[in-house]
């Protein structure tokens, strides 16, 4: 985060937008927040010392949600495993309609990266996060692909309980968010959090598990499964020197 904030300034011009496409809860979540949204918990740990907030003002922020399965197969070589299912959802942080969003969506669609209209960018973030905070973290803890986790008999009773908790957190912010049941086939793909762990890279622990847990506490929700997963994921990452908070 500090490196991004420090290196960003030389790239910015008067009208430069910054598309912040990531998994999980973004550091800018409370910026431009709709009045109908419940109060957010303290998310300062997502942007220590507020360096990104200082470097990227509200008018530059474009939120993004990626649906694309990729894997590093060699240094500098990334294989796209979902050539027919690549999607990038984008939106202003205050959900307003803007010309720059329309132009960017057009460019993405013309490049065969699906980018449909999004009414609420945070609802789109939560919809993706339902899978990331549950199935992806299970993949990290077990070292298995999404298909391996789904097909594991020992987890048959765990997954529905975990998804119920994830759904309850998302719906405390967006009651209309579509619930995830994960009853269909799963891809034989390692999610990014597991790939990062295996490659010794910085991990998405805070945005995928700590931030949702903070929302759960703010909403007064009991989430024992997610709390356990968060603790195990943090311990696993810390033991490898990939988590220091």
N, C-alpha and C positions, 0 to 999 in steps of 0.2 A: 504494500500500500504506500509506504513512504517513498519507495523508488518511483512508483507511478506518479505520485503527486509532484515529485521533484523534476521529473523529466517531461512533464506534460506541457508546461508553460511555453516552451519554445515551439510547440506544434500548434498553438492556438492563435487564430486570427479573430477579427472582430465578430465574424458571423459563424465561427466554428462550433459545431455541435459535437457532443461526445456521447456515442452510443454505448451505454453500459449494459452489455449483454452478459448475463451470468446466471448460474444456478443460485437458488436460495434468496433470502431476504437481503436486499441491497442496502448500503449505508445511507442512501438518500431517501429511504422509505417514507420518512415523515415530512419531506419537502413537497409542498403542493398537495398535501393530503386533503381529500374531500371532507367537507364538514360532517357528513354522515358516518364517516369511519370512526370506530371506537378509538379512544386515546391509545397511543402506542407506548410500549415499554421503553426503558432506556436502552438504546441500541448503540451507545457510544463505543462499545468494544469492537464494532464493525469498522470504525474509522478512528483509531487511536490518535489522540491529540487534535482531531478535526482537520487533518491535513488535506484530505480529499475535499471536504466541504469548503475549505478555503480556496482550493485550487479550481474547483468546478462549480461556478454559481448556478443557480436554478435555471436560468435561461439557456444554459448549454446542455442540460441533462435530457437525454432520451433513454427511456428504459427499454430493455430488451429481454426476451425470453427465447431461448434456443431449443429447438427439437431437432437433433441431428446426432446420429451415432457414429463416433469416430474413434480411431485407435492409432496410437503411434506404433508403427511396425519396424521402424529403424530411425536412427538419428536424422531429424529433418524430414521424415517421411510419415505422412498421416494418411491412413486409409479411411475413406468415408464408407461406412457400412450401411447407410440408408439413402442411396442415391435417389430413390423415389419418394423419400419422406423427410426432406430437409425443409425446415420452417424456422423463420425468425419473426416473432411478434414484437412490434415496437409501439411506443406511445410516449407522449409528453408526460412529465411527472405530475402535472395537474389535470391530465386527461383531456385537455383542450384539443380541438381540431386545428391543425396547422398545415401550412403549405409544405414545409420541409418534411413532415411525416408523410404526406401524400406523395411527394417526389421520391422519397427513399423507398416507400412501399412499391412504387412502380418499378424502380430500378431492381429491387430484389425479385419481384415477380418475373421480370424480364430475364433475370439470370437463373430462373428455375429454382429460386428459393422462395417458397410460398410465404406470403406475408399478408394475411387477411386483415380487415379492419378489426380494431380492438377498442371496445368502449371504455374499459377499466384496466389499465396496465397492471395494477396490483392484483386484480382478480386473476389475470393471466399468470402472474408470478406464483400465486398460491396454487393454481391448478397444476402447474409443473412441479411445485415443491411437494405436493402430496406424495408423489413417487420418490423424489429425491430424499426426503427426510425419513422414509420408511424402507422401501425396497433397496435403494442405493446404499444406505447405511448397513443394511443386513448383508449386502454383497461385500462391503468393506470388512465387516466382522468375521465373515466366513471365508473370504477369499474366493467366492464363487461368482459366476455370471448370474444375470437376472434369471435365466432359465434354470440354472442349477439351484438357486435359492427357492424358486417357485416349485420345483419338482422334489424338493427335499421333504420326505415324510415327517421328519422331526419338527419342521417349521409350519406344518399344515394348520395348527391351531394358533400359532404365533402371529402369522401374517394378518389374518382378519382383525385381531385385537389391535395390532399396530396401526393398521389402516383406519380403524375406527377412531383412534386417538388423533391421527393426522387430520382426518376429515373434520373432527370437532374443533380443532384449532383454526383451520382455514375458515370454517363456517362461522366462527365467532367474529371474524372480520367481514366475510362476504357470505351471508346465508345462502345465496343462490349458487355458490360454487358447486360444480358437479362432483358428486362423491366418486371416489375411486374404490373399486372392489377387487380388481386384478384377478378375475376369474378366467381370462382368456390366455392364449399362449404368450410366453415371454421370450424376448430375444436372447440369443446366446452371445451376449455382449457384456463386457466389464464396464460398469459406469465410471465416470471420470474420477470420482473420489477414490475408487479402488486403484485405478491406473496411477493416479498421483501418489498414492501410498507406496505402490510397488516400485515406482521410479524415483522415490525420495524427493518429491516436489512438495511445495506448499499446498496445504489441503483446505477443503471447503468446510471444515468442521464448524466454524462459528456461524456461517450463513445457513448451513443445512440443519444443524441440531441445536446450537445454543440460542439462536434467535427465535426459532419456533417455540422452544421451551420457555423463553421470556414472554412470548405472546400468550402461551398457555397459563402461566402464572398470573398475568395481567387480567385474563378472563376468568380466573378462579377455577380452571379446569384441572382435573386430576389426570395425569398422563404417566403412570408408572412405567409403561413399556418404553415410551420415548425417553424418559429420564434415565432408565437403565441403559438404553442404546447410546445416549449422549455420553454418559460416563464411560462406557466401554470404548467408544470411538475416540474420545479424548485421551484415554489411557493408552490405547494402541498407538495413536499418532505420537504422543509424548515419548513413549518408549523408543521410538525410532528417531527422535529429535526433530519431529515435524510439527510440534505444537508446544508453544512456550508460554501461553497465557495462563 
